[in-house]
Amino acid sequence: MNAETQVAPATAARRSRHWMSPLSRRRWANFGNHKRGYYSLWIFLTLFVVSLFAELIANDKPILMTYKGSLYAPVFKDYPETVFGGVLETEANFQDPAVRAMIAKGGGWAIWPIIPYSYRTIDYGIPTAAPAAPSARHWFGTDDQARDVLARLIYGFRLSVTFGLLLTLCSSIIGITAGAIQGYFGGWIDLIMQRGIEILQSLPMLYLLIIMSSFLQPGFFALLGVLMLVSWMTLVHVVRAEFLRARNLDYVRAARALGLGNRTIMFRHILPNAMVATITFLPFILSSSITILTALDFLGFGMPRGSPSIGELLNQAKNNLYAPWLGIAGFAVMATMLSLLIFIGEAARDAFDPRKST
């Protein structure tokens, strides 16, 4: 029985990979052999998944609570103070001692998050002037507005990665499509598009982003759209080269001879081969997207004021050199995040390298 128990997990793992092609299994094995990249992937995914539940980890509202026998979930729904015996119709402030006293008087109890502060919560009860040093009350200290640094880092990590993933996805779709059109059709289409891309790449992108951001109302999707205008060119040259190489191969000529349309040949037959080189670039594009967002936030041209921004925290560190915990916390999060992505990119590059075999 013990031997069967020990063999079963390995057998199940082998069976779970049967749906993968031999080539995919070899690539996944190569990725797994790159220990640094393999563990970085799982660490990064774990951190991102945990950050998705930031409201349950760092919040100034209880997760669950009772009042006079009724169950409430303030994290998911706003309740006015009058629900708990108050006189104000505005949303209840559960950090207010008066509100807590009313809940206790009603025989209530509450389950609080590990960190009882949200990214926007201002702690008016800190014993020293803001920014306050790390303590049992605020593990990573507070910023210059008395907001908990750890809470802002958790929310800021989620914001940065989500923004980077969306920017990488949207810009990759545009870049892959443009590169495919250039490489497949060639001729004047390729020449005109290539000259246009060269002109765009010769422009000072950071200054253009700052100018465009100053004209627009700050916001997540506004900034995403502005950055997407200049970030789609990263993959164009890689995809274009793959399509230029593959468009005259025998299987493409055979597809044309069978009467298949250009769209089918491009995206069903050539694109899967071009994606091999493209996928290895994605972690590096993601890290670049996060870096651009952080740089714009640092300069004050990124997300709206009050957003949980790592770049804004680093700017506070610059302005408050006597509070080193601000710079250390922001630098540690950015360094960890970008290092994990670079390690994942290196592992993906080795996994898709045809010269490497298990």
Secondary structure, DSSP 8 states (H G I E B T S, - for coil): -HHHHHHHHHHHHHHHTTTS-HHHHHHHHHHHH-HHHHHHHHHHHHHHHHHHTHHHHB-SS-SEEEETTEEE-TTTS--BGGGGT-S--SB--TTSHHHHHHHHHTT--EE--SB---TT-B-TT-SS-SS----SSSTT-B-TTSBBHHHHHHHHHHHHHHHHHHHHHHHHHHHHHHHHHHHHH-HHHHHHHHHHHHHHHHS-HHHHHHHHHHHS---HHHHHHHHHHHHGGGTHHHHHHHHHHHTTSHHHHHHHHTT--HHHIIIIIIHHHHHHHHHTTHHHHHHHHHHHHHHHHHHT-SS-TTS--HHHHHHHHHH-TT-HHHHHHHHHHHHHHHHHHHHHHHHHHHHT-TT---
